Amino acid sequence: MPKGYWVSVYPTITDPEGLDVYNELAGQAVKAAGGRVLARGGGRVVAHEAGIAERVVLIEFDSFEQATAAYESAAYQKALAALPDGFERDFRIIEGIG
């Protein structure tokens, strides 16, 4: 069964400290849902074409369905509510290959 992935790109982070509560809650929700953080950071990003060299997060789940359920979980919805006003990110749930 193909794995599922959360892919998040943060075009601009104007208040990194404002993400602390979200990061804590999101981390707990991801762990509880069986997710594994494969990459998280903004220190070493090389962007090409229309890419933006900011923070990128890649989280793996055992299946696409598990990744979707994790996003829809009450725990992750609580984390989303903690995102600061005016916050922007590009977030996708994708299915892996094979």
C-alpha atoms as an extended CHARMM CRD file, in Angstrom:
* protein
*
        98  EXT
         1         1  MET       CA              0.0000000000        0.0000000000        0.0000000000  PROA      1               0.0000000000
         2         2  PRO       CA              1.4200000000        3.4230000000       -0.9250000000  PROA      2               0.0000000000
         3         3  LYS       CA              2.3860000000        5.7160000000        1.9160000000  PROA      3               0.0000000000
         4         4  GLY       CA              0.8220000000        9.1200000000        2.4800000000  PROA      4               0.0000000000
         5         5  TYR       CA              2.7120000000       12.3520000000        2.9620000000  PROA      5               0.0000000000
         6         6  TRP       CA              2.0570000000       15.8070000000        4.3190000000  PROA      6               0.0000000000
         7         7  VAL       CA              4.0750000000       18.4110000000        2.4430000000  PROA      7               0.0000000000
         8         8  SER       CA              4.1330000000       21.9310000000        3.8630000000  PROA      8               0.0000000000
         9         9  VAL       CA              5.9580000000       24.9560000000        2.5290000000  PROA      9               0.0000000000
        10        10  TYR       CA              5.8980000000       28.2020000000        4.4450000000  PROA      10              0.0000000000
        11        11  PRO       CA              6.3700000000       31.1000000000        1.9660000000  PROA      11              0.0000000000
        12        12  THR       CA              6.9320000000       33.6830000000        4.6800000000  PROA      12              0.0000000000
        13        13  ILE       CA              7.3670000000       33.4330000000        8.4180000000  PROA      13              0.0000000000
        14        14  THR       CA              7.1160000000       36.8590000000        9.9970000000  PROA      14              0.0000000000
        15        15  ASP       CA              6.6520000000       35.6470000000       13.5910000000  PROA      15              0.0000000000
        16        16  PRO       CA              8.5180000000       32.3530000000       14.2290000000  PROA      16              0.0000000000
        17        17  GLU       CA              7.7060000000       32.4750000000       17.9480000000  PROA      17              0.0000000000
        18        18  GLY       CA              4.0190000000       32.6600000000       17.0470000000  PROA      18              0.0000000000
        19        19  LEU       CA              4.2990000000       29.1230000000       15.6900000000  PROA      19              0.0000000000
        20        20  ASP       CA              5.4540000000       27.6050000000       18.9900000000  PROA      20              0.0000000000
        21        21  VAL       CA              1.9770000000       26.5940000000       20.1980000000  PROA      21              0.0000000000
        22        22  TYR       CA              1.0240000000       25.2180000000       16.7850000000  PROA      22              0.0000000000
        23        23  ASN       CA              4.2930000000       23.2700000000       16.5220000000  PROA      23              0.0000000000
        24        24  GLU       CA              3.7790000000       21.6470000000       19.9100000000  PROA      24              0.0000000000
        25        25  LEU       CA              0.1530000000       20.6880000000       19.2550000000  PROA      25              0.0000000000
        26        26  ALA       CA              0.8320000000       19.5850000000       15.6750000000  PROA      26              0.0000000000
        27        27  GLY       CA              3.7710000000       17.4450000000       16.7760000000  PROA      27              0.0000000000
        28        28  GLN       CA              1.6040000000       15.6550000000       19.3230000000  PROA      28              0.0000000000
        29        29  ALA       CA             -1.1950000000       15.1300000000       16.7770000000  PROA      29              0.0000000000
        30        30  VAL       CA              1.1790000000       13.7670000000       14.1260000000  PROA      30              0.0000000000
        31        31  LYS       CA              2.8420000000       11.3870000000       16.5750000000  PROA      31              0.0000000000
        32        32  ALA       CA             -0.5220000000       10.1430000000       17.8870000000  PROA      32              0.0000000000
        33        33  ALA       CA             -1.6410000000        9.4740000000       14.2930000000  PROA      33              0.0000000000
        34        34  GLY       CA              1.4820000000        7.4620000000       13.4850000000  PROA      34              0.0000000000
        35        35  GLY       CA              3.2160000000       10.1270000000       11.4120000000  PROA      35              0.0000000000
        36        36  ARG       CA              6.9830000000       10.4090000000       11.0910000000  PROA      36              0.0000000000
        37        37  VAL       CA              8.7380000000       13.6970000000       10.3960000000  PROA      37              0.0000000000
        38        38  LEU       CA             11.2280000000       13.0720000000        7.5800000000  PROA      38              0.0000000000
        39        39  ALA       CA             12.3720000000       16.6520000000        7.0480000000  PROA      39              0.0000000000
        40        40  ARG       CA             11.7520000000       19.9350000000        8.8110000000  PROA      40              0.0000000000
        41        41  GLY       CA             13.6820000000       23.0760000000        8.4430000000  PROA      41              0.0000000000
        42        42  GLY       CA             14.5660000000       26.1470000000        6.5590000000  PROA      42              0.0000000000
        43        43  GLY       CA             18.2810000000       26.3170000000        7.1540000000  PROA      43              0.0000000000
        44        44  ARG       CA             19.2850000000       24.3160000000        4.0750000000  PROA      44              0.0000000000
        45        45  VAL       CA             16.7640000000       24.7070000000        1.2790000000  PROA      45              0.0000000000
        46        46  VAL       CA             17.6920000000       25.1900000000       -2.3580000000  PROA      46              0.0000000000
        47        47  ALA       CA             14.7470000000       26.5100000000       -4.3310000000  PROA      47              0.0000000000
        48        48  HSD       CA             14.4250000000       26.3960000000       -8.1150000000  PROA      48              0.0000000000
        49        49  GLU       CA             11.9340000000       27.8220000000      -10.6170000000  PROA      49              0.0000000000
        50        50  ALA       CA              9.0180000000       29.2730000000       -8.6070000000  PROA      50              0.0000000000
        51        51  GLY       CA             10.2660000000       27.7440000000       -5.3490000000  PROA      51              0.0000000000
        52        52  ILE       CA             10.7280000000       29.7410000000       -2.1890000000  PROA      52              0.0000000000
        53        53  ALA       CA             13.6880000000       29.0140000000        0.0830000000  PROA      53              0.0000000000
        54        54  GLU       CA             11.7940000000       28.9500000000        3.3560000000  PROA      54              0.0000000000
        55        55  ARG       CA             10.7680000000       26.3070000000        5.8530000000  PROA      55              0.0000000000
        56        56  VAL       CA              9.6870000000       22.9610000000        4.3620000000  PROA      56              0.0000000000
        57        57  VAL       CA              8.1560000000       20.0750000000        6.3370000000  PROA      57              0.0000000000
        58        58  LEU       CA              7.7340000000       16.5030000000        5.0740000000  PROA      58              0.0000000000
        59        59  ILE       CA              5.7980000000       13.9770000000        7.1860000000  PROA      59              0.0000000000
        60        60  GLU       CA              5.2330000000       10.3340000000        6.2580000000  PROA      60              0.0000000000
        61        61  PHE       CA              2.2670000000        8.1300000000        7.1740000000  PROA      61              0.0000000000
        62        62  ASP       CA              1.7410000000        4.4450000000        6.4540000000  PROA      62              0.0000000000
        63        63  SER       CA             -1.0550000000        5.2690000000        3.9750000000  PROA      63              0.0000000000
        64        64  PHE       CA             -2.7930000000        8.1520000000        2.2320000000  PROA      64              0.0000000000
        65        65  GLU       CA             -5.9130000000        7.3970000000        4.2900000000  PROA      65              0.0000000000
        66        66  GLN       CA             -3.9340000000        7.6270000000        7.5220000000  PROA      66              0.0000000000
        67        67  ALA       CA             -2.4620000000       10.9690000000        6.4160000000  PROA      67              0.0000000000
        68        68  THR       CA             -5.9180000000       12.3240000000        5.5990000000  PROA      68              0.0000000000
        69        69  ALA       CA             -7.3990000000       11.0620000000        8.8710000000  PROA      69              0.0000000000
        70        70  ALA       CA             -4.5510000000       12.6840000000       10.8060000000  PROA      70              0.0000000000
        71        71  TYR       CA             -5.3100000000       16.0550000000        9.2100000000  PROA      71              0.0000000000
        72        72  GLU       CA             -8.9990000000       15.7030000000       10.0030000000  PROA      72              0.0000000000
        73        73  SER       CA             -8.3960000000       14.5690000000       13.5950000000  PROA      73              0.0000000000
        74        74  ALA       CA             -9.6020000000       16.6920000000       16.4950000000  PROA      74              0.0000000000
        75        75  ALA       CA             -6.0270000000       16.9610000000       17.7650000000  PROA      75              0.0000000000
        76        76  TYR       CA             -4.7130000000       18.4270000000       14.5130000000  PROA      76              0.0000000000
        77        77  GLN       CA             -7.7070000000       20.7210000000       14.0880000000  PROA      77              0.0000000000
        78        78  LYS       CA             -6.8430000000       22.1100000000       17.5370000000  PROA      78              0.0000000000
        79        79  ALA       CA             -3.2960000000       22.7460000000       16.2890000000  PROA      79              0.0000000000
        80        80  LEU       CA             -4.6030000000       24.5290000000       13.1800000000  PROA      80              0.0000000000
        81        81  ALA       CA             -6.6890000000       26.8190000000       15.3840000000  PROA      81              0.0000000000
        82        82  ALA       CA             -3.4400000000       27.8730000000       17.0940000000  PROA      82              0.0000000000
        83        83  LEU       CA             -1.8540000000       29.2000000000       13.8880000000  PROA      83              0.0000000000
        84        84  PRO       CA             -1.2470000000       32.9410000000       14.1720000000  PROA      84              0.0000000000
        85        85  ASP       CA             -3.4320000000       35.3920000000       12.2340000000  PROA      85              0.0000000000
        86        86  GLY       CA             -2.1410000000       36.2220000000        8.7920000000  PROA      86              0.0000000000
        87        87  PHE       CA             -0.1300000000       33.0230000000        8.6500000000  PROA      87              0.0000000000
        88        88  GLU       CA              0.4310000000       31.5370000000        5.1890000000  PROA      88              0.0000000000
        89        89  ARG       CA              1.5460000000       28.0940000000        4.0400000000  PROA      89              0.0000000000
        90        90  ASP       CA              1.1820000000       25.7460000000        1.1010000000  PROA      90              0.0000000000
        91        91  PHE       CA             -0.0190000000       22.3890000000        2.5070000000  PROA      91              0.0000000000
        92        92  ARG       CA             -0.7570000000       19.1960000000        0.5930000000  PROA      92              0.0000000000
        93        93  ILE       CA             -1.5250000000       15.5730000000        1.3490000000  PROA      93              0.0000000000
        94        94  ILE       CA             -0.1250000000       13.3240000000       -1.3540000000  PROA      94              0.0000000000
        95        95  GLU       CA             -0.0070000000        9.6120000000       -2.0400000000  PROA      95              0.0000000000
        96        96  GLY       CA              3.3610000000        7.9560000000       -2.4700000000  PROA      96              0.0000000000
        97        97  ILE       CA              4.3040000000        5.6970000000       -5.3390000000  PROA      97              0.0000000000
        98        98  GLY       CA              3.7500000000        1.9640000000       -4.7970000000  PROA      98              0.0000000000
